[in-house]
Amino acid sequence: MTDSESLEARVAALEATVEQQAARIDDLETDLESERQARNAAEEQVDDLEATVERQDALLDALRKRMKSSRSMIGELQSRELEKGAHLRWEHVKPILEDDLLDLHEDAVERISKDDGKYIRLPAESDPLDRDGNVALAHGDLLPIQQLAQLDEATLQSVADARPDRLAARVWQARQKPTADLWNEGCNGVREYLDAGELATWIRIQEGNVSRDYATKLARRTIDALLDLSNHRLYDELRSRRADGLQYKERRVVLPADAEIPGEARLETESAEPEGSTPATAGVAGD
């Protein structure tokens, strides 16, 4: 091949390379333009979003101010209604109370239970409109033994340090169980009674891994706790008991029929028997 032919071939190759590069440049410019347009669109979208966020922030600020104003007005209205003796639903007052928006002359309010739910009131205020059925006793109206008996086991463990106190609460709970045989029904001025021997047996069953002697000691201490936590609405006495041919004295806890137990109606003492009738056997007589 002559030099001129070689030069022409080289020129042709270079021209082909230039054409390929020119085509590639055109493709890159097209891609670049597409990316530029996409970026512009994205920037416009970001601007729109930022404007939307600013509008929403302004709206939220306005709503917060309106809500704060509304809650203040609600707090004032609830305060005035409570001072008039109203009973308000707990779920309605709770957020106002948590925000410290109640303005009351009294330092405290109390929660109560009614037939249809939980309410809040000023202490001891009856509902002037007499709505929603009977009012259950507030927690502070109950005897200490009743307050403990309302607690679940985990809470009772954390509140009552002494084991006899916890046992006393559970013994009181047993009064509410219709199938429980720990308490005995009495008569002639006695509503219910409980013997120390039966209590010791119950403790051994409930506690487990408790010796007979230790169960007897726990029963004695539990009775002391029952008397103390009931504010001595209960009383104890020694009763003669015969077992296995032996006679001994046993401690008995008595709940009188006329005892004032919050939330429980007092029972009328049985009237005298008509003349000629057979006297009833006392429910708390010794064996």
C-alpha positions in Angstrom: 0.0 0.0 0.0 1.3 3.4 -1.0 1.8 6.2 1.5 -1.2 8.1 0.1 -3.5 5.1 0.4 -2.3 4.6 4.0 -3.0 8.2 4.8 -6.5 8.1 3.3 -7.3 5.0 5.4 -6.1 6.7 8.5 -8.1 9.8 7.8 -11.2 7.7 7.2 -10.7 5.9 10.5 -10.3 9.2 12.3 -13.4 10.6 10.7 -15.3 7.5 11.8 -14.0 8.0 15.4 -15.0 11.6 15.3 -18.5 10.7 14.1 -18.9 8.2 16.9 -17.7 10.7 19.5 -20.0 13.3 18.1 -22.9 10.9 18.4 -21.9 10.0 22.0 -21.6 13.7 22.8 -25.2 14.2 21.5 -26.4 11.4 23.7 -24.7 12.8 26.7 -26.1 16.3 26.0 -29.5 14.8 25.7 -29.1 12.9 29.1 -27.7 16.0 30.7 -30.7 18.0 29.5 -33.1 15.4 30.9 -31.3 15.4 34.2 -31.4 19.2 34.3 -35.1 19.2 33.7 -35.6 16.5 36.4 -33.5 18.5 38.8 -35.5 21.7 38.1 -38.8 19.7 38.6 -37.4 18.3 41.9 -36.4 21.8 43.1 -39.8 23.1 42.3 -41.4 20.2 44.2 -39.1 20.9 47.2 -40.1 24.6 47.1 -43.8 23.5 47.0 -43.2 21.1 49.9 -41.4 23.8 51.9 -44.2 26.2 51.3 -46.7 23.5 52.4 -44.8 22.8 55.5 -44.7 26.5 56.4 -48.4 26.7 55.9 -49.0 23.6 58.1 -46.7 24.9 60.8 -48.6 28.2 60.9 -51.9 26.2 61.0 -50.5 24.0 63.8 -49.4 27.1 65.8 -52.9 28.5 65.4 -54.5 25.3 66.4 -52.2 25.0 69.5 -53.2 28.5 70.6 -56.8 27.8 70.0 -56.6 24.5 71.9 -54.8 26.1 74.8 -57.5 28.8 74.9 -60.2 26.2 74.7 -58.7 24.0 77.4 -58.4 27.1 79.7 -62.1 27.8 79.1 -63.0 24.2 79.8 -60.9 24.2 82.9 -62.7 27.3 84.2 -66.1 25.9 83.4 -65.3 22.6 85.1 -63.9 24.4 88.1 -67.1 26.4 88.5 -69.3 23.3 88.0 -67.3 21.3 90.6 -67.6 24.2 93.1 -71.4 24.0 92.5 -71.3 20.4 93.5 -71.3 18.8 90.1 -70.0 15.3 89.4 -67.9 15.2 86.2 -66.7 12.2 84.3 -63.1 11.3 85.1 -62.0 10.9 81.5 -63.2 14.5 80.7 -61.5 16.1 83.7 -58.3 14.1 83.7 -56.5 16.0 80.9 -57.5 19.4 82.4 -56.4 18.2 85.9 -53.0 17.0 84.5 -52.4 20.4 82.9 -53.2 22.1 86.2 -56.0 24.1 84.7 -58.5 23.7 87.5 -59.0 26.7 89.6 -60.7 25.6 92.8 -61.0 27.0 96.3 -60.5 23.5 97.6 -57.0 22.0 97.5 -58.2 18.5 96.6 -60.7 16.6 94.5 -61.6 13.0 94.8 -62.5 10.2 92.4 -65.7 8.2 93.0 -67.5 5.4 91.3 -71.1 5.4 90.1 -73.2 2.8 88.5 -72.2 4.0 85.0 -68.5 4.8 85.5 -65.8 6.9 87.2 -66.4 10.5 88.3 -64.6 13.3 90.1 -66.0 15.8 92.6 -65.1 18.0 95.5 -64.8 15.9 98.7 -68.2 14.7 100.0 -70.2 16.8 97.5 -73.5 15.1 96.4 -74.7 15.6 92.9 -77.3 18.4 93.0 -79.2 16.8 90.1 -79.1 13.3 91.6 -78.1 11.7 88.3 -76.5 8.4 87.3 -77.6 6.3 90.2 -75.9 5.5 93.4 -72.5 6.8 94.3 -70.0 4.2 95.5 -67.7 5.2 98.3 -64.5 7.1 97.6 -61.3 5.3 98.4 -60.7 7.6 101.4 -64.1 6.8 102.9 -63.2 3.1 103.3 -61.6 1.4 106.3 -57.9 0.6 105.9 -58.7 -3.1 105.6 -61.1 -2.3 102.8 -58.6 -0.2 101.0 -56.0 -3.0 101.1 -58.6 -5.6 100.1 -59.2 -3.6 96.9 -55.6 -4.0 95.7 -54.3 -6.7 93.5 -51.6 -9.0 94.8 -48.6 -7.1 93.2 -49.8 -3.7 94.5 -50.6 -5.2 97.9 -47.0 -6.5 98.1 -45.6 -3.1 97.4 -48.0 -1.2 99.8 -48.1 -3.5 102.8 -44.7 -4.4 104.2 -46.0 -6.7 107.0 -47.1 -10.2 106.1 -49.9 -10.2 108.6 -51.3 -7.0 107.0 -51.3 -8.7 103.6 -52.9 -11.8 105.0 -55.6 -9.7 106.7 -56.4 -8.0 103.4 -56.8 -11.4 101.7 -58.9 -12.6 104.6 -61.2 -9.6 104.2 -61.3 -10.3 100.4 -62.5 -13.8 101.2 -65.7 -12.3 102.8 -66.8 -11.2 99.3 -66.4 -14.7 97.8 -69.7 -16.6 97.9 -67.9 -20.0 97.7 -65.4 -19.2 100.5 -65.8 -21.1 103.7 -63.3 -19.1 105.8 -66.0 -16.9 107.4 -69.0 -18.3 109.2 -72.4 -16.8 109.3 -73.6 -15.8 112.7 -76.8 -14.8 114.4 -78.1 -13.1 117.5 -76.2 -9.8 116.9 -73.3 -11.4 115.0 -73.0 -11.0 111.3 -70.0 -13.2 110.7 -67.2 -14.8 112.7 -63.8 -16.4 112.1 -62.0 -18.9 114.4 -58.2 -18.8 114.8 -57.9 -22.6 114.1 -59.7 -22.3 110.8 -57.6 -19.2 109.9 -54.4 -21.1 110.6 -55.5 -24.0 108.4 -56.4 -21.5 105.6 -53.0 -19.8 105.9 -51.2 -23.2 105.5 -53.2 -23.8 102.4 -52.8 -20.3 101.0 -49.1 -19.8 101.8 -47.7 -23.3 101.3 -44.6 -24.7 103.0 -45.7 -23.2 106.3 -45.4 -25.3 109.5 -48.4 -25.8 111.8 -46.7 -23.8 114.6 -45.8 -20.9 112.3 -49.3 -20.9 110.8 -50.7 -20.6 114.3 -48.4 -17.6 115.0 -49.3 -16.0 111.7 -53.0 -16.5 112.4 -52.6 -14.7 115.8 -50.8 -11.8 114.2 -53.3 -11.7 111.3 -56.1 -11.4 113.8 -54.3 -8.5 115.4 -53.9 -6.8 112.0 -57.7 -7.4 111.2 -58.7 -5.6 114.4 -56.3 -2.8 113.9 -57.0 -2.3 110.1 -60.8 -2.4 110.7 -60.5 0.4 113.2 -61.8 -2.1 115.7 -65.1 -2.6 114.0 -64.2 -6.2 114.6 -63.5 -7.6 118.0 -62.0 -10.8 119.3 -63.0 -13.1 122.2 -61.9 -16.4 123.6 -64.3 -19.3 123.1 -64.3 -22.7 124.7 -63.6 -25.5 122.2 -63.5 -29.2 122.5 -61.5 -31.4 120.2 -59.9 -34.9 120.5 -61.4 -35.2 124.0 -59.6 -32.0 125.1 -61.1 -28.7 125.9 -59.2 -25.5 125.3 -59.7 -21.8 124.6 -59.6 -20.5 121.0 -59.5 -17.0 119.7 -62.5 -15.9 117.6 -62.9 -12.8 115.5 -66.4 -11.4 115.4 -68.1 -8.9 113.0 -71.1 -7.6 114.9 -74.3 -7.2 113.0 -74.5 -3.5 113.9 -70.9 -2.7 112.9 -70.6 0.4 110.7 -68.7 -0.9 107.7 -68.5 1.7 104.9 -70.5 0.5 101.9 -72.3 -2.3 103.9 -75.7 -1.9 105.4 -75.9 -2.4 109.2 -78.0 -5.5 110.1 -80.7 -5.1 112.7 -80.2 -7.1 115.8 -82.6 -10.0 116.0 -85.7 -9.2 118.0 -86.7 -11.2 121.1 -88.3 -14.5 120.3 -92.1 -14.7 120.8 -93.2 -16.2 124.1 -93.3 -20.0 123.9 -91.0 -20.3 120.9 -87.8 -22.2 120.9 -84.7 -20.0 121.2 -82.4 -20.1 118.2 -78.9 -21.5 118.7 -76.3 -18.7 118.7 -74.1 -18.9 115.6 -71.0 -18.1 117.7 -71.6 -20.5 120.5 -68.6 -22.7 121.4 -68.5 -26.4 120.6 
